[in-house]
Each structure stands twice: as C-alpha cells, then as structure tokens.
Amino acid sequence: MVVYLDHAATTPLRPEAREAWLAASMLVGNPSSVHAAGQAARRLLEESRERLAEALECDPIEVVFTSGGTESVNLALKGLFWARAAADASRRGIVAPQGEHHATLDALEWLESHEGAQLRWPGLDALGRLDLDAWEAALGDGTDVALASMLVANNEVGTLQPVSQAVLRAARVGVPLHLDAVGAFGHVPLSFRGLREAQRDSGAVRGAGDGLVAMSVAAHKLGGPAGIGALVVAREATPAALLHGGEQQRGLRSGTQNVPGAAAFAAAAALAVGELEAEAARLRALRDGLVARVRAAVPGAVCNGDPAQRLPGNAHISFPGAQGDSLLLLLDLAGVAVSTGSACQAGIPNPSHVLLAMGRDADAARSVLRVSLGRETTQADVDAFVAAIPGAYERARRAGMSRREV
C-alpha cells in the first residue's frame, strides 16, 4: 500500500464530490439547450456556480468554469494583457514575482515572445516571500503596465505571500492584478470579495478594472476531480477570451459547460472551506512533527520557506549532499510517494527555480523534497516517511550530486 504524501500535486477525490459527479452525469441535457432537459442541467450548473461562489466569497456571475488551473491562469494572463494592450498600446509591461508556478512562467514567456510583452520579475526574500519594495518598484507609476500576477501561496516551499499589501499597491497605480490561488483555495482563508472591498475602502482603486480583478482555482487540489477549475473575474473586468464559439459565461469561455465537474467542484469546495480551520490545525501539527523528526534523523536537513506563514500541509526540506530525484525514487521503492521541488526535463534534474530565487545555490536547489499532507494523511503515514528517510538519504548521499549543468 502506497503512503501518499504528494497532496499538493493532486489529492484524492472526496466521496461527496464523486457522488455529486455521478448524480450530475445522469442528466442528459446540454445546459445551453432551451428544452426541459437542458434547463434541468442549467439549474444544476447555476446552483453549483452559486455554491462555489459562496466558498470563494464572490458573486456567482464572477465564476467562470474552466478545464483547470492552467487554463484559468492562461485566460487571466493572456486575456488581461490583450484587453489592456488593445486599449492602450503603451501598456505592455507585466509584473510577476520570481518563483511563480510554471503555468504563469510559461504563459508570460509566451506573451513576451509572441505578443511583445515586457516582463518584470521582482524578487523573493530568503523565506520565499515577495519583496514588496521590489514589487512596488516594478509596478512603477503603472502607466506602462498591462497587468500583474502573483501566487497566494508558493506551490513549492508553501510560503504565504503578502497578498493584501500587494493588492493595494497594484490598485494604487491602476494595474489589474491576478491571483493564482490554485494551491491555496480550501487550505487557507481566502475571500475575493474581502480583498476587493479592502482595496475599495482604502481609496486605492483608480478605475473599475484596476487592482484585484481575477483569481484562479482548481478542483483537484481540494478533493474535487481533475479537469475542472474556475477563474473568478470581477464584474467590471473585461479580459479577452481564449476560446470562441458560443458566448457562454459572459463570452469569456465558450463551449459546452461541464455540469458534473462543476457539481463535484462545488461539493468539494464547500466541504473543504467548512472544515478549513480544524483541518489546518491538524495538518500543521502533523507537519511540524514530521519536520522535527526528520531534522533529528538527518542532521543538516533544512525546512525551506516561512516557518509559520505557510500552507498547513507543506514541508519543503533540503537534504544536503543528496539529490532530490534520487531521494524521490528511493522513497518510491519503499512505498512512499512524495515530490521534488524541481522540474525534470529529459532525465536531467534541474535546480528548483524557487530556491534559486530565494538565494540558494544550485546544489541546494537540487537537494529538496516536497512532502505535502492532505485530508487523508494520518500519523501512521508520517511515521512511515520518517522511518524511510534515513536509509534513503544515506543511499542518495553516497550516490552524490549530479554536476551536469542544465
């Protein structure tokens, strides 16, 4: 039996979400059809949208269902850039912190190479937190910036970002802001409406489409199915669409809508948000115990990221002298599933771009494991990891670090 400690990659489907999906899948109507079967599907779709909006603390009309987090991020970044650049060709700047998820990094690099975007990358501090002074400097007076984007919580090291302050600084200079909340939603408190009300009450917002206007989420990170996500888009925001052919969802995302996926997402989100406080406390206790025992078993092991302001189930640990990919494979052979903090392309381990942005050297950035706990994680799972890590570390350390440059 596999001990699964990679919940940040995807977490098991909740029984309630599975039941919601199965029940919805029995409906035969297309929600865009006007006959009774279609309208029954439409009712369930809109009830699911309302339920998800309640969990996100936004208006139902602001929820645009997508195929997942990556599409949501791409719709936000490309749509906002195209809309702002079309209105004012001088606005080609995009601001995003170093260490963002590759859905953001790759989309922005595409916009740079294909659309002439001018990218600005404010740095992270040693704990993986956005440098707010660098953020403000990159935004400048906002006159040449099309949009800004940032993670709510770093997907590798788990550090919670200073979102409230970053939102206000973007709003003050008239820059639309997108938040990537894919890894945070359902795990830490999050309110789209609350953040927007705070920026409005501060008097920071210049225009209707400035400041926080979009937020990406996905179902499979909190117990829903893969293949369904959402982009929260403020009522007054008008990003350009990626997909055309039907004008569904305010014209922002055309195509037949995924009613079973929406129902399952809404069910999982409502449960995750409802139990968030108690579950976060449970996971923090398990995680802190895991980190303490690993550091006792492996002298020199370091937990990366903010020690307190972090995702409750995240433990991102460096193991000096051992390559993370080697550790991952050895643990997998022992029946423990974790992930590394680095991408691996063509069999060549790349250092974690997040740790590099935090000022670590390449060897340190290759020596990491991300252990992520979830709703089904037990003390026995933690015990199994702690029991397996000393042997895996010793074998990986003897194998040494790859010196190949990538």
Secondary structure as GFF3:
##gff-version 3
##sequence-region A 1 406
A	DSSP	beta_strand	3	4	.	.	.	ID=ss1
A	DSSP	alpha_helix	15	25	.	.	.	ID=ss2
A	DSSP	alpha_helix	36	56	.	.	.	ID=ss3
A	DSSP	three_ten_helix	60	62	.	.	.	ID=ss4
A	DSSP	beta_strand	63	66	.	.	.	ID=ss5
A	DSSP	alpha_helix	69	87	.	.	.	ID=ss6
A	DSSP	beta_strand	93	95	.	.	.	ID=ss7
A	DSSP	alpha_helix	102	115	.	.	.	ID=ss8
A	DSSP	beta_strand	118	120	.	.	.	ID=ss9
A	DSSP	alpha_helix	132	139	.	.	.	ID=ss10
A	DSSP	beta_strand	145	151	.	.	.	ID=ss11
A	DSSP	alpha_helix	163	172	.	.	.	ID=ss12
A	DSSP	beta_strand	176	180	.	.	.	ID=ss13
A	DSSP	alpha_helix	192	201	.	.	.	ID=ss14
A	DSSP	beta_strand	211	218	.	.	.	ID=ss15
A	DSSP	beta_strand	229	233	.	.	.	ID=ss16
A	DSSP	three_ten_helix	249	251	.	.	.	ID=ss17
A	DSSP	alpha_helix	259	274	.	.	.	ID=ss18
A	DSSP	alpha_helix	276	297	.	.	.	ID=ss19
A	DSSP	beta_strand	302	303	.	.	.	ID=ss20
A	DSSP	beta_strand	314	318	.	.	.	ID=ss21
A	DSSP	alpha_helix	324	333	.	.	.	ID=ss22
A	DSSP	beta_strand	336	337	.	.	.	ID=ss23
A	DSSP	beta_strand	339	340	.	.	.	ID=ss24
A	DSSP	beta_strand	344	345	.	.	.	ID=ss25
A	DSSP	beta_strand	348	349	.	.	.	ID=ss26
A	DSSP	alpha_helix	353	357	.	.	.	ID=ss27
A	DSSP	alpha_helix	362	366	.	.	.	ID=ss28
A	DSSP	beta_strand	368	372	.	.	.	ID=ss29
A	DSSP	alpha_helix	379	399	.	.	.	ID=ss30
###
